[in-house]
Amino acid sequence: MASQIARRLIILGAPGSGKGTIASRIVKTYSMPYVVVGDLLRQNIQQKTEESRTIKEHIDKGLLLPDELILKFVVDELEKNREQGFLLDGYPRTLNQAKMLHRQMKIDHVISLHVPTDEIINRLKDRWVHLPSGRVYNLLWSPPKISGKDDQTGESLSQREDDKREVLRHRLIAYDKNTNPIMEFYRQLDILKEFHGRESDKIWPEVKDYLDRILKESISQKSAA
């Protein structure tokens, strides 16, 4: 059912969980606006906005941005798509952010992806990144056209320090610590749907079936109104 789905969605998933793959399929299948918080922050740095210096300093140090600042960026962008619906990726990252967003805007559904740690580590050890744009390559299934070079700019790719095995284990532990309270918050609101598996190609049909049901419900509700 390739149609627009007027729902406000959040997608959660650890680094290497296939979140980007699933998100891109949702956006393509349902013609949804895709709001990626990391992209919003990079755009602000490039545009040298008033807040760009604060954003860059925090990102360079690997620190979370002040909740009030990032909430402003997120809500301003979401407001543009309030009626159309959207898929939000990369936010919230803490329980406090989830609560702050909830007070500002109603979220309809939260999709959470769960992939075993050993699978994630095997995926990310072959991941390379074009740091200025955030474009990601994997030597096993999505390699660059020229080894070590970004497809669009020809600039060098880098392997992030935090993609190395031991650092990655700590990242995944930190992700769980921050995300478990967020999932519990949305679970209590009865808007959380969790998907488990090792392969995006097997998780995706389950996600699509779920979203198709949501779309049907939305159509039924509009017809009843």
DRENTIMI-470187 format. One record per residue: residue number from 1; residue in one letter; chain; x, y, z of N, C-alpha, C in turn. Coordinates in pm, 1 decimal, m for minus. Layout:
N
- pos;code;unit;nX;nY;nZ;caX;caY;caZ;cX;cY;cZ
- NUM;A;A;X;Y;Z;X;Y;Z;X;Y;Z $
...
END
This chain:
225
- pos;code;unit;nX;nY;nZ;caX;caY;caZ;cX;cY;cZ
- 1;M;A;85.2;m118.8;0.0;0.0;0.0;0.0;88.5;123.3;0.0 $
- 2;A;A;134.5;160.2;m117.0;228.4;270.9;m129.3;152.2;402.4;m135.2 $
- 3;S;A;121.5;454.6;m19.0;44.3;577.8;m10.6;95.7;658.9;106.4 $
- 4;Q;A;63.7;788.1;106.4;110.9;871.7;216.3;38.3;833.9;344.1 $
- 5;I;A;109.9;830.8;451.9;54.6;792.4;580.2;63.0;913.3;672.6 $
- 6;A;A;m52.5;971.8;702.4;m55.6;1096.0;780.2;m42.3;1064.4;928.4 $
- 7;R;A;75.2;1021.9;967.6;103.4;988.9;1106.3;237.9;1048.0;1145.7 $
- 8;R;A;250.5;1083.7;1271.1;375.3;1138.8;1323.7;451.2;1025.0;1391.7 $
- 9;L;A;560.7;983.0;1330.2;634.1;864.4;1372.7;774.9;898.9;1420.3 $
- 10;I;A;823.8;818.8;1513.9;963.5;822.1;1556.3;1021.9;683.6;1531.2 $
- 11;I;A;1147.2;677.6;1486.6;1216.3;549.1;1473.0;1337.6;549.0;1564.9 $
- 12;L;A;1351.2;442.6;1643.5;1462.6;424.0;1735.8;1542.8;301.0;1693.5 $
- 13;G;A;1674.2;306.0;1713.7;1757.6;190.6;1682.9;1902.3;221.4;1713.3 $
- 14;A;A;1973.4;124.0;1765.1;2114.3;142.6;1799.4;2198.1;164.3;1674.7 $
- 15;P;A;2319.0;220.9;1689.3;2410.5;230.7;1574.7;2429.4;92.8;1512.3 $
- 16;G;A;2412.0;82.9;1381.2;2430.7;m45.3;1314.0;2309.2;m135.3;1314.4 $
- 17;S;A;2196.0;m85.8;1363.4;2075.1;m168.6;1371.0;2000.7;m174.9;1238.1 $
- 18;G;A;2044.0;m96.0;1139.7;1972.3;m90.0;1013.1;1863.3;15.5;1014.1 $
- 19;K;A;1869.5;105.2;1110.8;1767.9;209.5;1124.7;1758.0;294.3;998.1 $
- 20;G;A;1873.0;332.3;941.7;1871.5;413.9;820.8;1807.2;341.4;703.7 $
- 21;T;A;1833.3;212.0;692.5;1775.0;131.7;584.6;1623.6;124.9;597.3 $
- 22;I;A;1576.4;92.2;717.2;1432.9;82.3;740.4;1366.2;218.6;721.6 $
- 23;A;A;1430.9;323.0;773.9;1374.4;457.8;762.1;1359.6;497.7;614.8 $
- 24;S;A;1461.5;470.2;533.8;1454.9;509.1;392.4;1342.4;435.1;320.8 $
- 25;R;A;1316.2;311.5;360.5;1207.6;235.4;298.0;1071.2;288.8;340.9 $
- 26;I;A;1059.6;329.5;466.4;934.7;390.2;513.4;906.0;517.0;434.2 $
- 27;V;A;1008.5;601.7;422.7;992.5;730.9;354.5;954.5;710.2;208.3 $
- 28;K;A;1018.8;615.5;142.6;990.8;589.8;1.4;852.9;528.3;m18.0 $
- 29;T;A;817.5;433.1;65.5;691.3;361.3;48.8;570.6;448.6;79.9 $
- 30;Y;A;582.9;532.7;181.7;467.0;608.9;227.9;476.5;758.7;198.4 $
- 31;S;A;577.0;798.9;121.8;592.8;939.5;81.7;589.5;1033.0;201.8 $
- 32;M;A;663.3;995.6;305.8;663.1;1073.9;429.3;780.1;1171.2;433.4 $
- 33;P;A;760.4;1291.7;484.8;873.9;1378.7;514.3;965.2;1310.1;616.0 $
- 34;Y;A;1094.2;1319.3;592.8;1193.3;1251.2;676.5;1276.8;1357.0;747.6 $
- 35;V;A;1266.0;1360.6;879.3;1337.1;1460.1;958.8;1449.4;1390.1;1034.0 $
- 36;V;A;1573.7;1415.6;991.4;1691.1;1354.8;1053.6;1763.2;1463.9;1132.5 $
- 37;V;A;1766.2;1448.9;1263.5;1816.9;1555.7;1348.9;1964.4;1584.3;1321.3 $
- 38;G;A;2043.0;1481.1;1296.2;2184.7;1502.6;1264.6;2202.6;1590.4;1141.8 $
- 39;D;A;2116.8;1570.3;1040.4;2123.2;1652.8;920.0;2086.0;1797.3;950.4 $
- 40;L;A;1985.6;1817.3;1036.1;1945.6;1953.4;1073.8;2061.7;2027.6;1139.7 $
- 41;L;A;2133.1;1957.5;1227.0;2244.8;2020.3;1297.2;2357.9;2053.9;1201.0 $
- 42;R;A;2387.3;1962.3;1108.1;2493.1;1988.8;1010.1;2456.7;2107.9;921.2 $
- 43;Q;A;2329.7;2117.1;885.4;2285.3;2230.4;802.7;2304.6;2362.1;875.7 $
- 44;N;A;2275.7;2363.0;1004.3;2293.0;2485.8;1081.8;2439.2;2524.7;1092.4 $
- 45;I;A;2527.5;2426.9;1104.4;2671.1;2456.2;1109.5;2715.9;2515.1;976.3 $
- 46;Q;A;2671.4;2454.9;865.7;2711.0;2503.0;732.9;2656.5;2643.0;704.8 $
- 47;Q;A;2537.0;2671.1;755.0;2474.4;2800.7;731.1;2523.0;2908.0;828.7 $
- 48;K;A;2607.2;2865.1;925.1;2663.8;2957.6;1024.0;2553.8;3039.1;1093.5 $
- 49;T;A;2453.7;2967.6;1143.2;2345.8;3033.0;1215.4;2396.8;3080.2;1351.9 $
- 50;E;A;2310.4;3152.4;1421.4;2348.5;3207.7;1551.3;2390.1;3098.6;1649.9 $
- 51;E;A;2323.3;2982.1;1639.6;2352.3;2873.6;1733.9;2459.1;2777.0;1683.5 $
- 52;S;A;2512.2;2798.4;1562.1;2599.6;2699.0;1499.3;2727.7;2674.7;1578.5 $
- 53;R;A;2781.9;2779.3;1642.3;2905.4;2761.3;1718.6;2884.0;2667.5;1836.8 $
- 54;T;A;2772.9;2686.7;1907.8;2740.8;2598.5;2020.1;2721.4;2455.5;1973.3 $
- 55;I;A;2651.4;2439.9;1861.4;2627.7;2306.1;1806.8;2759.5;2238.7;1772.4 $
- 56;K;A;2847.5;2307.7;1701.2;2974.1;2249.7;1656.9;3060.9;2212.3;1776.3 $
- 57;E;A;3067.4;2297.9;1877.4;3149.4;2269.0;1995.3;3103.0;2141.5;2064.5 $
- 58;H;A;2972.7;2124.6;2076.6;2919.7;2004.5;2142.5;2944.3;1880.0;2058.7 $
- 59;I;A;2921.4;1890.1;1926.6;2941.6;1774.1;1839.7;3088.7;1732.7;1837.7 $
- 60;D;A;3178.4;1831.0;1828.8;3321.8;1800.5;1824.9;3368.1;1730.0;1952.0 $
- 61;K;A;3303.4;1761.5;2064.0;3340.2;1700.3;2192.2;3260.5;1573.1;2221.2 $
- 62;G;A;3168.8;1538.9;2129.7;3087.4;1419.9;2149.8;2984.5;1435.8;2259.4 $
- 63;L;A;2942.8;1560.0;2286.2;2848.5;1588.8;2394.0;2708.2;1608.9;2338.1 $
- 64;L;A;2607.4;1577.7;2420.9;2470.3;1605.7;2382.7;2444.7;1755.9;2390.9 $
- 65;L;A;2369.4;1805.4;2296.9;2333.7;1946.8;2297.6;2236.0;1976.2;2411.4 $
- 66;P;A;2233.4;2101.4;2458.9;2134.3;2138.1;2561.1;1993.6;2103.4;2512.8 $
- 67;D;A;1913.8;2044.1;2600.8;1781.4;1996.4;2560.5;1694.5;2106.2;2500.7 $
- 68;E;A;1697.7;2224.4;2558.7;1613.0;2333.1;2509.9;1651.4;2374.4;2368.5 $
- 69;L;A;1781.9;2374.6;2340.1;1829.4;2416.0;2207.7;1787.7;2316.5;2101.0 $
- 70;I;A;1812.6;2189.3;2125.4;1781.1;2090.3;2022.1;1630.6;2074.6;2006.6 $
- 71;L;A;1554.5;2091.0;2115.8;1409.0;2084.1;2105.0;1357.2;2192.2;2010.1 $
- 72;K;A;1414.7;2309.8;2019.0;1372.2;2419.6;1931.6;1392.4;2383.0;1785.3 $
- 73;F;A;1511.9;2329.6;1752.1;1538.8;2290.4;1613.7;1439.7;2184.1;1567.0 $
- 74;V;A;1417.4;2085.4;1652.5;1331.2;1973.8;1614.1;1187.7;2019.8;1595.5 $
- 75;V;A;1133.4;2091.0;1691.9;993.3;2132.3;1684.7;969.4;2227.7;1567.4 $
- 76;D;A;1062.8;2319.8;1545.1;1047.8;2411.6;1431.1;1035.8;2334.0;1300.1 $
- 77;E;A;1115.1;2228.0;1286.2;1110.4;2147.5;1163.4;983.7;2063.0;1157.6 $
- 78;L;A;944.3;2004.0;1269.8;826.0;1918.6;1271.3;698.4;1997.4;1245.3 $
- 79;E;A;696.4;2121.3;1291.1;577.8;2204.2;1270.8;546.3;2220.5;1121.8 $
- 80;K;A;650.7;2217.6;1039.4;629.6;2230.9;895.4;550.7;2112.3;839.0 $
- 81;N;A;558.4;1998.5;908.8;496.3;1875.5;858.9;391.2;1821.0;954.9 $
- 82;R;A;342.4;1906.4;1045.1;249.7;1860.0;1149.0;128.5;1788.6;1089.7 $
- 83;E;A;70.2;1844.6;986.0;m52.1;1788.2;929.2;m24.0;1672.8;833.0 $
- 84;Q;A;91.1;1676.2;766.1;124.8;1570.8;669.5;170.7;1443.9;738.8 $
- 85;G;A;224.0;1459.1;857.9;292.4;1347.6;922.2;440.3;1353.0;889.4 $
- 86;F;A;520.3;1273.1;960.3;664.8;1271.8;939.2;725.4;1149.0;1004.3 $
- 87;L;A;848.8;1120.7;967.4;929.9;1020.6;1034.9;1048.2;1093.5;1096.6 $
- 88;L;A;1059.5;1088.0;1228.0;1165.4;1157.0;1301.9;1273.7;1057.6;1340.3 $
- 89;D;A;1397.0;1090.4;1305.9;1511.5;1001.3;1328.1;1621.0;1078.2;1403.0 $
- 90;G;A;1673.4;1017.5;1510.4;1783.2;1079.3;1583.8;1739.7;1161.7;1703.7 $
- 91;Y;A;1613.2;1152.7;1738.8;1559.3;1227.9;1852.0;1426.5;1163.2;1890.6 $
- 92;P;A;1398.4;1151.6;2021.8;1478.3;1194.1;2137.5;1589.5;1095.6;2170.6 $
- 93;R;A;1691.2;1146.7;2242.1;1803.2;1062.3;2283.1;1811.2;1045.7;2433.9 $
- 94;T;A;1724.7;1113.5;2506.8;1716.5;1096.5;2652.0;1569.6;1098.8;2692.2 $
- 95;L;A;1541.3;1050.3;2812.1;1404.3;1050.5;2862.4;1351.8;1192.7;2875.0 $
- 96;N;A;1435.7;1284.4;2920.7;1391.6;1422.3;2935.8;1351.7;1481.5;2801.1 $
- 97;Q;A;1429.2;1451.5;2695.7;1394.9;1500.2;2562.8;1261.0;1442.7;2516.5 $
- 98;A;A;1236.9;1314.5;2546.8;1110.0;1252.1;2508.5;992.7;1321.5;2576.9 $
- 99;K;A;1009.7;1352.7;2704.3;902.4;1419.8;2778.7;880.2;1561.6;2727.4 $
- 100;M;A;990.1;1632.2;2697.2;978.3;1768.8;2646.0;907.1;1770.4;2510.9 $
- 101;L;A;943.5;1676.5;2423.1;878.6;1668.7;2292.1;730.7;1636.4;2308.3 $
- 102;H;A;699.0;1545.8;2399.4;559.9;1505.3;2421.9;473.4;1624.6;2463.5 $
- 103;R;A;532.2;1714.2;2542.3;457.0;1833.4;2584.8;434.8;1931.3;2469.1 $
- 104;Q;A;523.7;1926.7;2369.6;514.9;2019.5;2257.0;429.8;1965.6;2142.0 $
- 105;M;A;433.7;1834.3;2120.8;368.1;1777.1;2002.5;333.6;1630.6;2026.1 $
- 106;K;A;214.4;1591.7;1984.7;169.8;1453.2;1999.0;239.1;1365.3;1894.3 $
- 107;I;A;300.1;1255.8;1940.7;358.0;1154.8;1852.1;262.0;1037.2;1847.2 $
- 108;D;A;235.8;985.5;1727.5;136.0;879.6;1712.7;192.7;739.8;1736.1 $
- 109;H;A;312.3;714.8;1681.1;368.3;579.9;1689.7;520.6;588.3;1697.0 $
- 110;V;A;580.0;495.3;1773.5;725.4;486.3;1786.6;768.4;346.1;1746.5 $
- 111;I;A;856.3;338.2;1648.0;909.8;210.3;1600.5;1048.5;192.1;1658.1 $
- 112;S;A;1071.8;78.7;1723.2;1202.4;51.3;1783.8;1259.1;m78.0;1725.8 $
- 113;L;A;1382.6;m69.8;1674.1;1448.7;m185.4;1612.7;1547.4;m247.6;1710.4 $
- 114;H;A;1546.2;m380.6;1719.1;1635.7;m452.1;1810.2;1714.6;m557.6;1732.4 $
- 115;V;A;1846.0;m538.3;1726.4;1935.5;m630.4;1655.7;2042.1;m676.6;1755.9 $
- 116;P;A;2075.5;m807.0;1759.9;2174.1;m856.3;1857.8;2308.9;m784.3;1847.0 $
- 117;T;A;2374.4;m769.3;1961.4;2500.9;m696.2;1968.4;2606.7;m753.7;1875.3 $
- 118;D;A;2618.5;m887.2;1870.2;2722.3;m947.8;1785.9;2699.4;m915.6;1639.4 $
- 119;E;A;2573.3;m907.3;1598.8;2540.8;m874.2;1460.0;2579.4;m729.8;1429.7 $
- 120;I;A;2550.6;m639.6;1521.5;2584.0;m498.3;1502.5;2734.4;m479.5;1491.2 $
- 121;I;A;2810.0;m546.7;1576.5;2956.3;m533.8;1572.9;3010.7;m584.5;1439.8 $
- 122;N;A;2957.7;m694.7;1390.6;3003.3;m747.5;1261.8;2972.6;m650.4;1147.3 $
- 123;R;A;2860.7;m579.3;1157.6;2824.2;m483.1;1053.8;2917.4;m361.7;1055.5 $
- 124;L;A;2940.1;m308.2;1173.5;3006.8;m178.8;1182.5;3158.0;m185.1;1166.6 $
- 125;K;A;3217.5;m299.7;1183.4;3363.0;m306.9;1167.8;3404.2;m278.4;1024.1 $
- 126;D;A;3309.5;m288.9;929.3;3338.3;m260.9;788.5;3275.6;m129.6;742.0 $
- 127;R;A;3236.1;m42.7;837.4;3169.8;82.3;801.4;3270.8;196.4;786.9 $
- 128;W;A;3254.4;274.0;680.0;3336.0;392.3;654.8;3243.7;511.2;629.7 $
- 129;V;A;3287.5;629.7;668.7;3200.2;746.9;668.1;3267.6;864.4;598.8 $
- 130;H;A;3186.2;941.6;522.4;3231.0;1071.0;472.0;3187.9;1173.1;577.0 $
- 131;L;A;3280.4;1216.4;658.9;3248.0;1295.1;777.1;3175.3;1426.5;747.6 $
- 132;P;A;3213.8;1505.5;645.2;3143.8;1632.7;622.7;2994.6;1618.7;594.6 $
- 133;S;A;2954.9;1511.2;524.5;2814.2;1494.7;485.0;2739.6;1394.6;571.3 $
- 134;G;A;2814.2;1302.2;635.3;2749.1;1195.6;710.7;2715.3;1073.8;626.7 $
- 135;R;A;2752.4;1073.3;497.2;2723.4;957.3;412.4;2801.5;836.0;461.7 $
- 136;V;A;2732.0;722.3;465.4;2789.5;600.7;523.3;2802.1;492.1;416.6 $
- 137;Y;A;2914.5;421.8;418.4;2939.1;309.1;328.4;2973.6;185.7;411.8 $
- 138;N;A;2947.5;69.2;355.2;2989.8;m55.0;418.4;3060.6;m139.7;313.7 $
- 139;L;A;3180.1;m185.5;346.6;3260.8;m258.0;248.7;3196.2;m387.5;202.9 $
- 140;L;A;3103.0;m441.8;282.7;3042.3;m569.8;247.9;2923.4;m554.6;153.7 $
- 141;W;A;2833.3;m455.7;179.5;2712.4;m449.5;97.9;2684.8;m313.7;32.9 $
- 142;S;A;2755.9;m209.8;72.1;2736.4;m81.0;3.3;2869.4;m7.2;m6.6 $
- 143;P;A;2967.9;m66.7;m74.8;3101.2;m5.9;m82.9;3101.6;117.7;m172.6 $
- 144;P;A;3197.6;208.0;m151.9;3210.5;323.3;m242.3;3255.1;276.0;m380.8 $
- 145;K;A;3225.2;356.8;m482.0;3263.3;319.8;m618.6;3414.6;312.3;m633.0 $
- 146;I;A;3484.6;405.6;m565.2;3631.2;404.7;m561.5;3672.9;381.8;m417.9 $
- 147;S;A;3753.8;281.3;m395.4;3791.9;243.8;m259.7;3844.9;363.7;m179.4 $
- 148;G;A;3786.1;386.2;m62.7;3833.6;490.7;26.7;3789.5;631.2;m7.9 $
- 149;K;A;3702.1;646.2;m111.3;3660.9;779.9;m156.4;3508.8;793.5;m154.8 $
- 150;D;A;3460.7;912.1;m119.6;3317.9;941.8;m122.9;3269.1;946.8;m266.9 $
- 151;D;A;3154.1;886.5;m295.6;3101.8;879.5;m432.0;3073.0;1017.2;m491.2 $
- 152;Q;A;3024.3;1110.3;m409.9;2981.8;1240.1;m462.1;3093.5;1343.3;m471.7 $
- 153;T;A;3182.9;1344.5;m373.1;3286.9;1448.7;m370.1;3426.0;1399.0;m404.3 $
- 154;G;A;3447.5;1267.1;m393.4;3580.9;1212.2;m415.4;3673.3;1232.5;m296.4 $
- 155;E;A;3618.2;1288.2;m187.1;3700.4;1310.7;m67.4;3720.8;1180.1;8.4 $
- 156;S;A;3822.0;1178.0;93.4;3857.8;1056.4;165.2;3751.5;1018.4;268.4 $
- 157;L;A;3733.0;888.3;284.1;3644.3;834.3;386.8;3724.5;804.3;512.5 $
- 158;S;A;3655.0;798.7;624.4;3720.4;770.5;752.6;3645.9;658.7;824.2 $
- 159;Q;A;3721.8;583.7;903.0;3656.3;487.9;992.4;3654.3;550.4;1130.8 $
- 160;R;A;3534.5;567.9;1184.3;3520.8;634.6;1312.4;3582.6;552.0;1424.6 $
- 161;E;A;3648.6;620.9;1516.8;3707.7;552.3;1631.8;3603.1;473.9;1709.2 $
- 162;D;A;3480.7;532.6;1715.9;3378.0;465.3;1796.4;3309.8;350.9;1722.5 $
- 163;D;A;3357.7;316.3;1601.6;3310.5;195.6;1533.2;3403.0;76.2;1559.1 $
- 164;K;A;3511.4;98.3;1630.7;3600.6;m12.6;1663.1;3537.9;m98.2;1773.2 $
- 165;R;A;3571.7;m226.2;1772.2;3497.6;m327.5;1848.6;3474.5;m291.2;1995.8 $
- 166;E;A;3580.0;m261.1;2069.6;3563.5;m237.5;2213.3;3489.9;m107.5;2241.4 $
- 167;V;A;3522.0;m4.2;2161.7;3451.7;122.8;2178.6;3304.1;104.4;2146.0 $
- 168;L;A;3276.1;24.0;2044.7;3138.5;1.5;2003.1;3058.0;m67.3;2113.1 $
- 169;R;A;3120.2;m161.5;2181.8;3049.5;m228.2;2291.4;3004.8;m126.7;2396.1 $
- 170;H;A;3093.1;m33.4;2428.3;3058.4;69.9;2526.6;2948.4;161.4;2472.1 $
- 171;R;A;2953.2;192.2;2342.6;2848.9;274.5;2281.1;2712.9;206.3;2290.7 $
- 172;L;A;2710.3;75.6;2266.6;2583.5;3.5;2269.7;2528.1;m5.0;2411.7 $
- 173;I;A;2617.5;m18.9;2508.7;2574.3;m18.4;2648.8;2514.9;117.4;2684.8 $
- 174;A;A;2581.7;223.8;2641.1;2532.9;359.6;2667.0;2399.4;383.5;2596.3 $
- 175;Y;A;2387.1;331.9;2473.5;2261.4;347.6;2399.6;2146.9;282.7;2476.6 $
- 176;D;A;2168.4;159.6;2522.4;2063.8;90.2;2597.7;2027.5;166.0;2725.1 $
- 177;K;A;2129.2;217.5;2792.5;2105.4;290.0;2917.9;2017.3;412.6;2893.6 $
- 178;N;A;2043.8;484.3;2784.6;1965.9;604.4;2753.8;1829.6;572.6;2692.6 $
- 179;T;A;1824.5;465.7;2613.1;1704.8;439.8;2533.8;1599.5;357.1;2607.4 $
- 180;N;A;1640.6;269.6;2697.9;1542.3;188.1;2770.1;1437.7;272.3;2842.7 $
- 181;P;A;1476.5;381.3;2911.8;1374.0;466.1;2974.8;1283.1;534.6;2872.1 $
- 182;I;A;1339.2;569.4;2754.8;1258.4;630.5;2649.2;1153.2;530.8;2600.7 $
- 183;M;A;1195.3;406.4;2576.8;1101.3;304.6;2530.2;994.0;278.2;2634.9 $
- 184;E;A;1032.1;277.0;2761.5;933.7;254.7;2867.1;832.2;368.5;2871.5 $
- 185;F;A;880.0;491.1;2850.4;791.8;607.9;2846.1;688.0;592.0;2734.4 $
- 186;Y;A;734.8;554.0;2614.5;642.0;537.4;2503.0;557.2;411.4;2518.5 $
- 187;R;A;611.8;310.3;2584.4;534.1;189.0;2611.0;414.1;222.2;2699.8 $
- 188;Q;A;436.9;305.6;2800.1;328.3;344.6;2889.5;223.9;429.4;2818.6 $
- 189;L;A;266.9;502.9;2715.2;171.9;579.4;2634.3;100.3;491.2;2532.0 $
- 190;D;A;142.7;365.0;2523.7;84.3;266.5;2432.4;101.6;305.8;2285.6 $
- 191;I;A;220.5;360.0;2253.5;248.0;395.2;2113.0;378.1;329.8;2063.3 $
- 192;L;A;436.7;240.6;2144.2;563.1;176.4;2107.2;538.2;43.7;2038.0 $
- 193;K;A;605.9;22.0;1924.8;603.0;m106.4;1855.5;747.0;m151.0;1833.2 $
- 194;E;A;783.0;m270.2;1882.5;921.0;m319.2;1875.0;933.8;m430.2;1771.4 $
- 195;F;A;1049.0;m427.8;1700.9;1077.4;m527.2;1598.0;1214.8;m587.5;1624.7 $
- 196;H;A;1224.0;m720.3;1621.2;1348.0;m791.2;1652.7;1394.0;m872.2;1531.6 $
- 197;G;A;1526.0;m879.8;1511.6;1579.0;m961.9;1404.1;1724.3;m929.7;1374.7 $
- 198;R;A;1782.4;m1004.6;1281.6;1922.5;m985.4;1242.9;1937.2;m918.6;1106.5 $
- 199;E;A;1833.2;m925.0;1023.6;1844.6;m875.1;886.9;1734.7;m773.6;858.3 $
- 200;S;A;1773.5;m660.1;801.8;1676.1;m556.9;767.6;1572.8;m608.5;668.3 $
- 201;D;A;1615.5;m694.7;575.8;1522.8;m746.2;475.3;1413.6;m833.5;537.3 $
- 202;K;A;1439.2;m888.2;656.1;1337.9;m968.5;724.3;1255.7;m883.3;821.6 $
- 203;I;A;1317.2;m778.7;875.5;1244.7;m689.0;965.9;1148.8;m600.5;887.4 $
- 204;W;A;1191.0;m555.3;769.5;1111.5;m459.7;692.2;969.4;m507.0;663.5 $
- 205;P;A;945.0;m632.8;618.1;806.0;m673.3;592.1;716.9;m661.9;716.0 $
- 206;E;A;774.1;m685.8;834.5;695.2;m672.3;956.8;662.1;m525.8;983.7 $
- 207;V;A;760.6;m438.3;960.5;737.4;m295.4;978.0;630.6;m247.8;878.9 $
- 208;K;A;640.0;m292.3;754.8;544.8;m250.0;651.8;403.7;m298.2;685.2 $
- 209;D;A;390.2;m421.7;730.4;257.8;m472.4;768.0;197.1;m386.1;878.1 $
- 210;Y;A;279.8;m348.4;973.5;234.4;m264.2;1084.3;189.0;m127.9;1033.5 $
- 211;L;A;268.5;m65.6;947.8;233.8;66.5;896.4;113.1;61.2;803.2 $
- 212;D;A;98.1;m48.0;729.3;m20.2;m63.1;644.9;m146.7;m66.4;730.0 $
- 213;R;A;m138.6;m132.9;845.2;m254.6;m137.4;934.6;m287.7;2.4;986.8 $
- 214;I;A;m181.3;78.9;1018.5;m201.1;216.1;1065.7;m269.9;299.7;957.6 $
- 215;L;A;m226.6;282.7;833.8;m284.3;358.7;723.0;m432.1;324.7;705.5 $
- 216;K;A;m464.0;196.7;713.2;m603.3;155.5;700.2;m688.2;216.8;811.2 $
- 217;E;A;m633.6;217.5;933.9;m706.7;276.2;1046.5;m730.2;425.2;1022.6 $
- 218;S;A;m626.8;491.9;969.6;m637.9;635.1;943.1;m746.9;662.7;839.8 $
- 219;I;A;m751.7;581.3;734.3;m854.2;598.0;629.5;m992.8;572.7;687.2 $
- 220;S;A;m1004.0;469.3;770.8;m1134.1;434.9;830.4;m1183.9;547.2;920.5 $
- 221;Q;A;m1091.7;603.5;999.1;m1130.3;711.1;1089.1;m1176.7;834.3;1012.2 $
- 222;K;A;m1108.3;866.3;900.6;m1148.1;981.1;819.6;m1285.3;957.0;755.6 $
- 223;S;A;m1308.1;833.0;711.4;m1435.5;800.9;649.3;m1551.0;810.8;749.8 $
- 224;A;A;m1523.6;765.0;872.1;m1625.2;769.7;977.5;m1658.3;912.5;1016.4 $
- 225;A;A;m1553.9;999.8;1011.4;m1573.9;1141.1;1047.1;m1656.6;1211.6;939.8 $
END
